[in-house]
Amino acid sequence: MSGIYIHIPFCKQACHYCDFHFSTSMKKKEEMVLAIAKEIQMRKSEFKNDPSESEQAKQTVETIYFGGGTPSVLTSEEINFLIAEVYKHYSVSENPEITLEANPDDLSSERIIELSKSKINRLSIGIQSFFEEDLQLMNRAHNSAEAKKCLEEATKYFDNISLDLIYGIPGMSNEKWKQNIETALSFGIPHISSYALTVEPKTALNKLIQAGKIAAPKDDVAQEHFAILVETLEANDFVHYELSNFGKVNYFSKNNSAYWLGKKYIGIGPSAHSYNGVSRSWNVSNNSLYLKSIKENKLPNEIEILSITDRYNEYIMTGLRTIWGVSLDRIETEFGIVYLEYLDKQVQKFLDDDLVFIEKNILKPTPKGKFLTDGIASDLFYLNLE
């Protein structure tokens, strides 16, 4: 077994671009923490019946990840309580990676010191931008000064820190984007996750664009920003190990790498997803229904058994996004010759256009193809053939 993801479904305020599941009302926070602890206990035997793994491997948790929402709205006592519940019911590896996603406005000096005394050993900080006008456009709860101050403090107590940056923001020049990256680098952070601003259907951002109050993000600007990001970070000894993730050697996110490498994980809390190699499940995205189910000792989830085609498509999508690429040998042995022949045929045009290449029987995007990875992957999916 690989990891446990814990979804904390609360935020102080709603960011304009976010379509993750959360509530801005903290009324049920204490009840939710107890329910999440109960789900941790209810699912302790989930991966123990896999005959392909040794008894020890079945039960070992290598990563614990607090995501959301905004997990840093929990008190240190609540975080420690949930970590203790994992340790109580699962065998945890000797040096697990335990990550807390946090927002700068929650990371006072006192809070950072408190967290440094807990089992949390990695912080993922949602900076998004160091410019005031960008933060206001996105409706972030922190300001630029808080972003810089929290990194100054966090780097005194934590070695393993990741920060998030968003590019392609309307009105953001290339120069301004370079300044964002340089500011991040000035703190000596070993991991950066960076995403293009995307407009999801039911978000405030979408409504503001429809009303003409904000300009829509432009693909060509995002592509330029992405190229600047890759060039700058690689020149500063970061490895571009996944489409949106850059880490110094030994600082790749173990939690996220497990997803991309197809390892198993349990997702705890409302809207959290789980994967066990043959099926995927997801919890209900509703806090009240989640609490009611857990109270009744029922898991509030839906399960989908993955077909061989589902697993092939997922491998194409995740493999192409990473430095590990897509192994043609694995396609043949795990999915069969039909899938390999289909891939050979579909990939030809991308090879001709210098968007992908094959080396040592591994398919990877070229520098030119990286930004287009998701589109390329969808063209390589095996569709309606089963």
Secondary structure, 3 states (H helix, E strand, C coil): CCEEEEEECECCCCCCCCCCCCECCCCCHHHHHHHHHHHHHHCCCCCCCCCCCCHHHHCEEEEEEEEECCHHHCCHHHHHHHHHHHHHHCEEEEEEEEEEEECHHHCCHHHHHHHHCCCCCEEEEEEECCCHHHHHHHCCCCCHHHHHHHHHHHHHHCCCEEEEEEECCCCCCHHHHHHHHHHHHHCCCCEEEEEECCCCCCCHHHHHHHCCCCCCCCHHHHHHHHHHHHHHHHHCCCEEEECCEEECCCCCCHHHHHHHCCCCEEEECCCCEEECCCEEEEECCCHHHHHHHHHCCCCCEEEEECCHHHHHHHHHHHHHHECCCEEHHHHHHHHCHHHHHHHHHHHHHHHHCCCEEEECCEEEECCCCHHHHHHHHHHHCCCCCC
